[in-house]
Amino acid sequence: MVGSPGRVFKLSEAAIAEAIEQVARRREDLFISDSAGLLQLQYAGDPQAMAEAILNKYFAG
């Protein structure tokens, strides 16, 4: 897909899905559901606060 994050960072769909699954396994407020082969990302809480917390933890080392 043109302009997608995977294309910008030269990542495959599988690589992006694996990265999201790794984060979701460590967080209680982020879920991945599989319905008929379609993966859906679900979250509980403020997505902006979640994104900041995930990125802060990643870049803090």
URWO-V263319 format. One record per residue. RES is the residue in three letters. PHI is phi in radians with two decimals (NA if undefined). NEAR is the number of other C-alpha atoms within 8 Angstrom. Layout:
[[RES | PHI | NEAR] [RES | PHI | NEAR]]
//
This chain:
[[MET | NA | 4] [VAL | -1.16 | 4] [GLY | 1.38 | 6] [SER | -1.30 | 7] [PRO | -0.99 | 7] [GLY | -1.08 | 10] [ARG | -1.21 | 11] [VAL | -1.04 | 8] [PHE | -1.70 | 6] [LYS | 0.97 | 6] [LEU | -1.95 | 10] [SER | -1.36 | 8] [GLU | -1.04 | 7] [ALA | -1.13 | 6] [ALA | -1.16 | 8] [ILE | -1.14 | 10] [ALA | -1.07 | 8] [GLU | -1.12 | 8] [ALA | -1.10 | 8] [ILE | -1.16 | 8] [GLU | -1.10 | 9] [GLN | -1.08 | 8] [VAL | -1.16 | 9] [ALA | -1.10 | 12] [ARG | -1.16 | 7] [ARG | -1.69 | 6] [ARG | -2.08 | 7] [GLU | -1.52 | 7] [ASP | -1.89 | 8] [LEU | -2.30 | 10] [PHE | -2.32 | 9] [ILE | -2.11 | 10] [SER | -2.02 | 8] [ASP | -2.11 | 8] [SER | -2.13 | 7] [ALA | 0.98 | 4] [GLY | 1.46 | 5] [LEU | -1.79 | 6] [LEU | -1.40 | 8] [GLN | -2.24 | 8] [LEU | -1.64 | 8] [GLN | -2.19 | 8] [TYR | -2.48 | 8] [ALA | -2.12 | 6] [GLY | 2.10 | 6] [ASP | -1.38 | 6] [PRO | -1.09 | 7] [GLN | -1.13 | 6] [ALA | -1.15 | 7] [MET | -1.11 | 9] [ALA | -1.06 | 8] [GLU | -1.09 | 8] [ALA | -1.12 | 8] [ILE | -1.11 | 9] [LEU | -1.18 | 8] [ASN | -1.05 | 8] [LYS | -1.15 | 8] [TYR | -1.11 | 7] [PHE | -1.41 | 6] [ALA | -1.32 | 5] [GLY | 1.84 | 4]]
//
